[in-house]
């Protein structure tokens, strides 16, 4: 499972998440207690889509590790999150602006900001004399990241999954336990099992990953174009879902 295949799995999961609130209602009617078939299909699509959470968290951690321009990486994620927000709200709630939930790309941006601040704290308080200050500051940074995800409602789905919080937790596991493969996978797997089970499937997929740098097979000779194509997948799916919702009013 090289980077290209991991991203492909993630894209399929994102498509299922969008389909749970667009395609399923269009085909089976509005999910409700009176329409259990549609409700079951919507919940299953959404639950399976959570498989992508640890995959994207891993890709984020690896990207932050190998990039030479972490600030530019963060800027791209913030720009992508801003672009996705209106179509995400249209798909999730039918409103152009819904403050109750923000799209999960914000969760990636917050996780990356937390990782960058943790690296800064490690450099700022390097050495045994600064260990206490480093751990205290690191704890504050992590708590702040979790609170931002909770207060903004990042990636809140079905009122049971907080995608932003889950993304940050997986990113921290992968960041601090990367050198201990078995411990990292076991910890991530247990975390995924606690978080409604399906994220643990994503951890199992990661077990078969290819960690070689440049393992983005399928990128061909245009890595920059491929990178931007991956960035375009989620907003394109959201726009398609929003258009389908607008064209298929539910009675």
PyMOL commands that set and color helices and strands:
alter all, ss='L'
color gray80, all
select helices_A, chain A and resi 3-21+23-28+36-49+52-66+70-93+105-124+128-152+163-176+181-194+198-206+223-247
alter helices_A, ss='H'
color red, helices_A
select strands_A, chain A and resi 156-157+161-162
alter strands_A, ss='S'
color yellow, strands_A
deselect
rebuild
show_as cartoon
